[in-house]
């Protein structure tokens, strides 16, 4: 098949599309590798900051203790049949969000010092 302008054979649209997609794939791979290197460098910098590591460790331990406390509460009520005071979860979860938010702000303030 030839086009009307120069008598050159028309390239198959499928081949053109495939070439464009391959070029896009190469560009996306290069961009992904660049972003990966930048993220790795940022992670290495942050992992060497002792204040950030200690704040993260402290916050992680506190959240873990909270999960253990809630788990023990439910275990005591459901599995052991203990008569624990009833908690109104509609009132408790906003308070938990406030506490977690305060801890995040506190850890950020500690990092700035």
C-alpha positions in Angstrom: 0.0 0.0 0.0 1.4 3.5 -0.9 0.3 6.9 0.2 -0.7 9.6 -2.2 2.1 12.0 -1.3 5.3 10.3 -2.2 4.8 6.8 -3.3 6.4 5.5 -0.1 4.8 2.4 1.5 2.6 3.4 4.4 3.9 2.0 7.7 1.5 -0.4 9.4 -0.3 1.4 12.3 0.3 -1.6 14.5 4.1 -1.3 14.0 3.9 2.5 14.8 1.9 1.8 17.9 4.3 -0.9 19.1 7.3 1.3 18.6 5.7 4.2 20.5 4.8 1.8 23.3 8.3 0.4 23.5 9.8 3.9 23.6 7.3 4.8 26.4 8.3 1.6 28.3 12.0 2.6 28.1 11.2 6.1 29.3 9.1 4.8 32.2 11.7 2.3 33.2 14.4 5.0 33.3 12.1 7.3 35.3 11.3 4.5 37.7 15.0 3.6 38.2 15.8 7.3 38.8 13.0 7.6 41.4 14.1 4.4 43.0 17.6 5.7 43.4 16.3 8.9 44.9 14.0 7.1 47.3 16.9 4.8 48.4 19.1 7.8 49.1 16.4 9.5 51.1 15.8 6.4 53.1 19.5 6.0 53.8 19.6 9.6 55.0 16.6 9.2 57.3 17.8 5.9 58.7 21.0 7.6 59.9 19.0 10.2 61.9 19.1 8.9 65.5 16.3 11.2 66.7 14.0 10.1 64.0 14.8 6.4 64.6 14.2 6.8 68.4 10.9 8.7 67.9 9.7 6.1 65.4 10.6 3.3 67.8 8.9 5.0 70.7 5.7 5.6 68.8 5.7 2.1 67.3 6.0 0.6 70.8 3.2 2.7 72.1 0.9 1.7 69.3 1.8 -1.9 69.8 0.9 -1.7 73.5 -2.4 -0.1 72.6 -3.2 -3.1 70.3 -2.2 -5.5 73.0 -4.5 -3.7 75.5 -7.5 -3.8 73.2 -6.8 -7.5 72.3 -6.6 -8.4 76.0 -9.8 -6.6 76.7 -11.7 -8.5 74.1 -10.0 -11.8 75.1 -11.1 -11.2 78.7 -14.7 -10.4 77.8 -15.3 -12.9 75.0 -13.0 -15.9 75.7 -12.7 -15.9 79.5 -16.2 -14.5 80.1 -15.0 -11.8 82.5 -17.4 -9.1 83.4 -15.4 -6.1 82.4 -17.0 -2.6 82.4 -18.7 -1.9 79.1 -16.9 0.6 76.8 -18.9 2.9 74.6 -16.8 2.6 71.4 -18.7 5.6 69.9 -17.1 7.8 72.5 -13.7 5.9 72.7 -12.6 5.9 69.1 -12.5 9.8 68.7 -10.5 9.9 71.9 -8.1 7.4 70.5 -7.7 9.5 67.4 -7.0 12.5 69.5 -4.3 10.7 71.4 -2.6 9.3 68.3 -2.7 12.7 66.7 -1.1 14.2 69.8 1.6 11.6 69.8 2.4 12.3 66.2 2.7 16.0 67.0 4.8 15.3 70.0 7.2 13.1 68.1 7.5 15.7 65.4 8.3 18.4 68.0 10.9 16.1 69.6 12.6 15.6 66.2 13.0 19.3 65.7 15.0 19.8 68.9 
